[in-house]
């Protein structure tokens, strides 16, 4: 069952996925919907989340969607824009995480109450990781999940993923750092 989308979450709820105890971990882009429909007072979940600096996230989106022909949101016209021109356009990214956490659709207004609810949800239910501190974040997640990093198999996995500090090269996002000066301020 695909718990990354709303229809999949509803299907998982009908199936009693969480209550069946057949899975320890689900992935979703709809935390509010998953929390409301999959979990209950006897089957409580925790969220493991990697947060990225909002400017890094939108700048990455700007560059990524210029070339990502496979995405529904592909925007080749953005290649003609500077980051400053793009940042001055109206954006649905405003309050992105608050919207996701409280279950509001893009276009729905968010207010101070929504921000307070989202912050409380993060405080109570989320194990926070930071994209800028990936290795430390995965160590936190491993502790919560009961993964023993001293076990040979797990140690090997961490070493392969993170390597030695001198060997770590970010290949996942070459766009970070593009927002500088006035462009960053506007973004």
N, C-alpha and C positions, 0 to 999 in steps of 0.2 A: 504494500500500500504506500502511496506517495504522500507523505506527511508534509512535504514542502509547500503544498498548495491547499487552499480552502476545501475543494471537493474531496481531496484525499484525506484530509483531517476528518471530514464528516463521515467518510466511509470507514475510517479507522475507529471512530466513535461507535458507529453501528456494530462493528465487529467486536467491540470491547477490547481493543488492542492493549491498552495500558492495564486494564483489569485482568487480562489473561496472563500477565507477567511473562510473556514470551519475548519481550524486548527490553533492553536496559537503556536504550538511547534512541531518540528520534531526532530528526533534523527538520527544521521548519523555518519558513520566512514569515510565518503568521503566528507569533508567540501568543498574542491575545486570544486568537481563535483556538489554538491548541490548548491553552490553559483552561479556557471556558468549556470546551467540549470533550477533551480527553481525560482530564484529571479530576479527582474528587477528593473529599476529605480523607479517604483511606488510601488513595494513590496519588501522592503529591509529587510534583516534579520540581527539578531545579533547572535553570537555564545556564548553559556554558556559552558565553558570548565573547567574541573577539571584537573589540571596538577599535575603530580607526578614527584618527583625527578628521573632523568633518571637512576641513579644507582639502586634506589629502584625498579623501573619498570622492569629492566632487571633481577635483582636478583629474584624478584617475579616470573618472567616468567621462569627462570631456574628451580626453585623448583616446580612451578605449573605444567609445562608440563611434569615433570617426572611421575606424577600420573593422569593426566587428560585424561583418556582413551577415553572420549567422544569428544575430540578435534581432528580436522584434523591434527593439528600440534603436536600431542602427541609424546613425545620423551622419551621412557622408558630407552634408552641407557644413557641418561644424569644422571641417578641415580648412575652410576658407576664412574662419574667424580666428582672431587672437583670443587668448584666455580672457583679456579684459573685455572685449566685445561680447563674448559668450556670457561672462559673469554679470553683465548689465541687463541681460535678457531675463524675462520672468522665468521662475524655476519652480518645479514641483518638489524640489529637494528640501525646501524649507521645512524644518522640524521633522525630518525624515524619521528619526528614531522615536521621537515622541509619538508620531502617528502610528508606527508599527507596534509600539508597546501598548497603546491604549485602543488599538483596533480601529482607528479612523482611516477612511479612504483619502487618497490624494484629492485635494480640492476642498475637503471638509475643513472648516476652521478649527484651529487648536487654540486653547486658552491656558491661563495660568493653572487652572484645575487639572487639565490634561498633563501639564508638566509635573505637577506635584504627584499625581498618580503614577506617572512613568518613573519618576525618581524613587518613589517608595517601592515600586515593583523591583527595580534594580537593586535597591538596598536589601530587600527581603529575600529575593528569589534567584538572583543572578550571581554566578561566579564569574567575575570580570577578568578578561584577558585583554591585553593591548597589542595591536598589530606591531607597534614600535618596539614591543618587548616580547616577541614571539616565544622564545625559548622559556622564559620565566612563566609566561602564560600557560604553555603546555605542561610545565611542571605543576602548576596549580591544578589544572584539569586532571592530570594523572593522579594527584593526591585525592581529589574528590571522587574519581572513578575507581580508586583502589588499585591503580596500576603501579606495580613495584618496579621502579626504574633500575634497580640493582639486578633484576633478573636479566640473564644474558640476552634473551630475545628482545626485551624492551630497551635495554641499554644500546644494543646494536641499532634498533630503529631510531632512537633519539640521536645517536652519533651520525647515522646516515642522513638524517633530516637536517640536523644543525651543524654537523662537522666541527672542526676546530674553529675558534673565533676568527682566525686569519683567513679561513677558507670560505666563510659565509659571504655569498654574493646574492643580492636580491635580483632574481630573474622574474619575479611575478609582477613587478610594477616599475617600469622604467620611467614613469611619468612623474613620480614624486619629485618635488623640488622645482617643478615648472612654474608654480604659482609664486611669483616673487613681486615685491614692490607693490605698485598700485593694484595690479591684478589680484594679488592675495587679499588685499584690503577689501576689494569689491566682492570677491568670492565669499 
